[in-house]
Amino acid sequence: MLQLLHVTFSCADPARVAQFWSALLDYEGAPAGDSWIATDPRGEGTRLLFNRMEKSQTIELPIHLDINVPDREAELRRVLELGGRLVETKSHTIGDLSETWTVMRDPEGNGFCIQSPPNALPHRYIGNVTFSCAQPRELGRFWTFALDWPEEEIDESFIRQLLDAGMDERERSAFYVARPSNGGRPRFLFQRRERSRPESYPIHLDFATDDREAEIERLTQAGASVVETKQGTNLTFTIMRDPEGNPFCVG
């Protein structure tokens, strides 16, 4: 099975972007050859890798990170001081239920959201890797199969509350959530949303596996496609695309 190794950013200046994200998440950043890597000193969060690579400028991001913080408004001020850029703050209200989040960009334009969910921890962390997709359930089920993660069940009473408050029945299929089987983070969130289809993605995911060739065969049978296999400094890895065309690497 796949194991998430890195969330990888394509950068013009890896050091600058790594320093921003390290400060944002209270991670420790360090050079790794021509790249930079940022690691959670608590040993909880996913590592971030920053490579000097081409990327296409996008408006609607195919993949972005949702950052959970204790205080969204205080965090907004801090992120601006770090060099982030405000895009907009959004709110969604159905009946008595409401949600507010702020869309931001890092110094090279990579999008992310900051939010304060009711159960947020006292420190900053990556809550979701979020995919904008045409078919959230279908894409989500591919990734639960790929990762051997369970689907996160949504409380039916919560759905009923939303429906009673006026949510369209079709919204049931507008999102899908998968979480590591050990209950860890981040979740993978799949949302029906318009997105760009860039030639070179600003963000992609890197996975480790014990048997790369067997994993490639398993994933292609599930609907993924192979782009190419490359030889890195220390390992061989294969670039693949999921059923909606999002690239990822298996090493």
C-alpha positions in Angstrom: 0.0 0.0 0.0 1.0 3.6 -0.4 2.3 5.7 2.5 2.2 9.5 2.2 5.8 10.6 2.2 5.7 14.3 1.3 3.4 17.1 0.1 5.6 18.5 -2.6 5.7 22.1 -3.9 7.2 23.1 -7.2 9.1 26.4 -6.5 11.2 29.1 -8.2 12.9 29.7 -4.8 12.6 26.6 -2.6 14.4 28.2 0.4 12.0 31.1 0.5 8.8 29.0 0.2 10.2 26.4 2.8 10.9 29.2 5.3 7.4 30.6 4.9 5.7 27.2 5.4 8.0 26.3 8.3 7.1 29.5 10.1 3.4 29.0 9.2 3.2 25.5 10.7 6.0 25.8 13.3 8.0 23.2 11.3 11.7 22.9 11.1 13.1 23.7 7.6 16.4 22.5 6.3 18.2 22.2 2.9 18.2 18.8 1.3 20.6 19.0 -1.7 19.0 21.5 -4.1 15.7 21.2 -2.4 14.3 22.1 1.1 12.3 20.0 3.5 10.1 21.0 6.4 9.4 18.6 9.2 7.0 18.7 12.2 9.2 18.6 15.3 6.3 17.0 17.2 6.5 14.0 14.8 2.8 14.3 13.9 2.4 16.2 10.7 3.2 15.3 7.1 6.6 16.5 5.8 6.7 19.1 3.1 9.2 19.0 0.3 10.2 22.1 -1.8 11.8 21.4 -5.2 13.0 23.8 -7.8 10.6 22.8 -10.6 8.4 24.4 -13.3 4.8 25.0 -12.4 1.9 26.5 -14.2 0.1 29.5 -12.6 -3.4 28.5 -11.6 -6.5 30.3 -10.4 -8.5 27.4 -9.2 -6.1 25.0 -7.5 -6.5 21.2 -8.2 -4.9 20.4 -4.8 -4.5 22.7 -1.8 -3.9 22.4 2.0 -6.4 23.4 4.7 -4.5 24.6 7.8 -6.4 24.3 11.1 -5.5 27.0 13.6 -6.8 28.0 17.1 -7.7 31.5 16.1 -8.3 32.2 12.4 -8.4 36.0 12.7 -5.2 36.2 14.7 -3.6 33.7 12.3 -4.6 35.9 9.3 -2.5 38.8 10.7 0.4 36.5 11.4 0.4 35.0 7.9 0.4 38.4 6.3 3.4 39.3 8.3 5.2 36.2 7.1 4.6 37.2 3.5 1.4 35.5 2.7 -1.4 37.1 0.6 -5.1 37.4 1.4 -7.5 36.3 -1.3 -10.8 36.3 0.5 -12.7 35.2 3.6 -15.8 33.0 2.9 -18.7 32.0 5.1 -21.3 29.3 4.5 -24.4 29.2 6.6 -27.3 26.6 6.5 -29.8 27.2 9.3 -28.0 27.4 12.6 -24.8 25.9 11.2 -22.1 28.2 9.9 -18.5 27.9 8.7 -15.9 30.6 8.0 -12.5 30.1 6.3 -9.9 32.4 4.7 -8.3 31.7 1.4 -4.7 32.7 1.2 -1.6 32.4 -1.0 2.0 31.8 -0.1 4.9 34.0 -1.5 4.8 32.0 -4.8 1.1 32.0 -5.2 0.3 28.5 -3.8 -3.2 28.5 -2.3 -4.2 27.3 1.1 -7.0 27.9 3.6 -6.9 28.7 7.3 -9.8 27.7 9.4 -10.7 27.1 13.1 -12.9 24.1 13.4 -14.8 23.5 16.6 -12.3 20.7 17.7 -9.1 22.5 16.6 -6.0 21.6 18.5 -4.0 24.4 20.3 -1.3 24.3 17.6 -1.3 24.8 13.9 -1.5 21.7 11.7 -2.5 20.5 8.2 -6.1 19.4 8.6 -6.9 18.4 5.0 -5.3 17.7 1.7 -8.1 19.0 -0.5 -8.8 17.9 -4.0 -11.1 20.0 -6.3 -12.8 17.4 -8.5 -15.7 16.6 -10.8 -16.7 13.4 -9.0 -15.8 13.5 -5.3 -17.1 10.1 -4.4 -15.5 8.3 -7.4 -12.1 10.0 -6.9 -12.3 9.6 -3.1 -12.9 5.9 -3.5 -9.9 5.5 -5.7 -7.7 7.1 -3.0 -9.2 5.0 -0.2 -8.4 1.9 -2.2 -4.9 3.2 -3.0 -4.1 4.1 0.6 -6.2 1.4 2.3 -7.9 4.2 4.3 -11.6 4.0 5.4 -14.2 6.4 4.2 -15.0 8.8 7.0 -18.7 8.3 7.7 -20.8 11.4 8.0 -23.3 11.4 10.8 -26.7 10.9 9.2 -28.4 13.1 11.8 -26.0 15.9 10.7 -27.0 15.4 7.1 -30.7 15.4 8.0 -30.1 18.7 9.9 -28.6 20.2 6.8 -31.4 18.9 4.6 -34.0 20.3 6.9 -32.3 23.6 6.8 -32.5 23.8 3.1 -29.5 22.0 1.7 -30.1 20.5 -1.8 -30.2 16.7 -1.7 -27.6 16.6 -4.5 -25.1 18.1 -2.1 -24.8 14.6 -0.5 -22.5 13.6 -3.4 -20.6 16.9 -3.4 -17.9 15.9 -1.0 -16.1 12.8 0.3 -13.7 12.4 3.2 -11.0 9.7 3.9 -8.8 9.6 6.9 -5.8 7.3 7.9 -7.0 4.2 9.5 -5.2 5.1 12.7 -7.2 8.3 12.9 -4.2 10.5 12.1 -3.8 13.5 9.9 -4.2 14.9 7.4 -7.5 13.8 6.0 -8.1 13.7 2.2 -11.1 15.9 1.4 -12.7 15.7 -2.1 -15.0 18.6 -3.1 -17.0 19.1 -6.3 -15.5 22.4 -7.5 -14.2 24.1 -10.6 -10.4 23.7 -11.0 -7.6 24.5 -13.4 -5.9 21.7 -15.3 -2.3 23.0 -15.3 0.4 21.4 -17.4 2.7 21.5 -14.4 1.0 21.2 -11.0 2.2 23.5 -8.2 1.5 20.9 -5.6 1.6 17.1 -5.8 1.9 14.1 -3.4 4.8 11.7 -3.1 4.2 8.2 -1.7 6.5 5.4 -0.6 5.8 1.7 -1.0 7.6 -1.6 -0.4 7.1 -2.8 -4.0 6.9 -0.1 -6.6 6.2 -2.2 -9.6 3.4 -4.2 -7.9 1.9 -1.0 -6.6 1.9 0.5 -10.1 0.1 -2.5 -11.5 -2.5 -2.4 -8.6 -3.1 1.4 -9.1 -3.4 1.2 -12.9 -6.0 -1.6 -12.5 -7.9 0.8 -10.2 -7.9 3.6 -12.8 -4.6 5.4 -12.5 -2.2 6.0 -15.4 1.6 5.9 -15.7 3.4 9.0 -17.0 7.0 8.0 -16.7 9.6 6.4 -14.5 12.6 8.4 -13.4 15.9 7.7 -11.6 16.5 10.2 -8.7 19.6 10.6 -6.6 18.7 7.8 -4.2 15.7 6.1 -5.6 13.6 5.2 -8.7 10.2 6.7 -8.8 7.2 6.6 -11.1 5.0 9.6 -11.9 1.4 8.6 -12.2 -2.0 10.3 -12.5 -5.2 9.5 -10.7 -8.5 9.0 -12.5 -9.0 12.8 -12.7 -5.5 13.5 -13.9 -3.9 14.7 -10.6 -0.2 13.7 -10.7 1.5 11.8 -7.8 4.8 9.9 -7.5 5.4 6.4 -6.2 8.9 5.5 -5.0 
